[in-house]
Amino acid sequence: QVQLVESGGGLVQPGGSLTLSCVASGFTFNEHAMSWYRQVPGKEREWVSYVASNGLSSRVAPAVRGRFTTSRDNAQNTVFLRMNRLLPEDTAVYYCSAAGINYWGQGTQVTVSS
């Protein structure tokens, strides 16, 4: 069955960095674009980033442009989100998602606070 397991979150000070990972299984990873989303309690889930199935193109949301990048390793069935210069408003639960697959993992909590 489909599984997406996010990891790498934690508590970090403003200006710090984190790298999130998402390991996928149960589907043909290299046939699906992958995205990251985030959600704050009481608010809708927000799209953060996208990377094409072959990893050759990617984009991020305006709110994180210049600070976050996304990449993938198809040999390891893993997608990454590198987050630099973190801000308190980046605090959220972060989820990865596979295009065309209706499944959400448990996410990983990122808290940016001094």
Wavefront OBJ file of the C-alpha trace (Angstrom):
o trace
v 0.000 0.000 0.000
v 1.006 3.607 -0.484
v 3.143 5.120 2.246
v 4.737 8.539 2.589
v 6.906 8.962 5.665
v 8.094 12.469 6.436
v 10.967 13.218 8.795
v 13.509 15.880 9.677
v 11.326 18.386 11.452
v 12.104 19.913 14.805
v 12.602 23.093 16.768
v 14.912 25.655 15.192
v 15.716 29.285 15.885
v 14.743 32.002 13.398
v 17.344 32.163 10.665
v 18.179 28.492 11.022
v 17.939 25.640 8.554
v 16.331 22.221 8.322
v 16.121 19.552 5.669
v 12.958 17.482 5.495
v 12.836 14.054 3.875
v 9.934 11.992 2.618
v 10.397 8.321 1.824
v 7.792 6.847 -0.501
v 6.697 3.275 -1.060
v 3.813 1.355 -2.589
v 3.880 3.075 -5.974
v 6.289 3.764 -8.815
v 8.014 6.798 -7.364
v 9.783 7.981 -10.524
v 6.467 8.271 -12.380
v 5.004 10.892 -10.046
v 5.728 14.519 -9.437
v 6.083 15.258 -5.736
v 5.001 18.237 -3.711
v 5.367 19.553 -0.193
v 2.524 21.176 1.701
v 2.243 22.658 5.161
v -0.599 23.235 7.568
v -1.129 25.313 10.659
v -3.968 24.330 13.027
v -7.171 26.043 12.013
v -5.935 26.949 8.536
v -6.075 25.242 5.170
v -3.207 23.163 3.907
v -0.825 25.341 1.885
v 1.221 24.268 -1.119
v 4.969 24.824 -0.632
v 6.898 23.185 -3.450
v 6.841 20.901 -6.472
v 9.431 18.753 -8.202
v 8.864 16.938 -11.481
v 9.010 13.145 -11.692
v 12.478 13.232 -13.259
v 13.701 15.941 -10.906
v 14.638 18.275 -13.743
v 12.196 21.034 -12.864
v 10.932 22.423 -9.602
v 9.205 25.444 -8.179
v 8.308 26.852 -4.793
v 5.599 29.109 -3.419
v 6.260 32.856 -3.367
v 6.293 32.867 0.450
v 9.363 30.620 0.537
v 11.097 31.572 -2.699
v 14.799 32.211 -2.203
v 14.781 30.294 1.087
v 13.437 26.793 0.317
v 14.470 24.348 -2.385
v 13.174 20.899 -3.239
v 14.876 17.924 -4.841
v 14.499 14.174 -5.133
v 16.508 10.992 -5.313
v 14.606 8.484 -7.410
v 17.054 5.722 -6.559
v 16.096 6.142 -2.898
v 12.387 6.941 -3.437
v 12.939 10.121 -1.453
v 11.996 13.756 -1.869
v 13.646 16.556 0.092
v 12.796 20.050 1.217
v 15.762 22.185 2.171
v 14.654 25.132 4.283
v 17.022 28.016 4.957
v 16.557 31.327 6.769
v 13.536 29.975 8.577
v 10.950 32.410 9.928
v 8.432 31.981 12.751
v 5.666 31.960 10.131
v 7.180 28.800 8.648
v 5.997 26.938 11.739
v 3.640 24.187 10.581
v 3.242 20.488 10.008
v 4.876 19.651 6.685
v 3.552 16.915 4.400
v 4.718 15.436 1.127
v 2.312 14.410 -1.578
v 2.501 12.363 -4.780
v 0.695 13.712 -7.815
v -2.387 11.697 -8.658
v -2.346 9.743 -5.396
v -4.860 10.604 -2.703
v -2.815 9.854 0.379
v -1.351 11.918 3.202
v 1.231 10.762 5.684
v 1.488 11.931 9.268
v 3.704 14.863 8.427
v 6.613 16.304 10.372
v 6.365 19.271 12.731
v 8.574 22.282 12.120
v 8.668 24.910 14.860
v 10.636 28.108 14.366
v 11.030 29.941 17.640
v 13.635 31.595 19.796
l 1 2 3 4 5 6 7 8 9 10 11 12 13 14 15 16 17 18 19 20 21 22 23 24 25 26 27 28 29 30 31 32 33 34 35 36 37 38 39 40 41 42 43 44 45 46 47 48 49 50 51 52 53 54 55 56 57 58 59 60 61 62 63 64 65 66 67 68 69 70 71 72 73 74 75 76 77 78 79 80 81 82 83 84 85 86 87 88 89 90 91 92 93 94 95 96 97 98 99 100 101 102 103 104 105 106 107 108 109 110 111 112 113 114
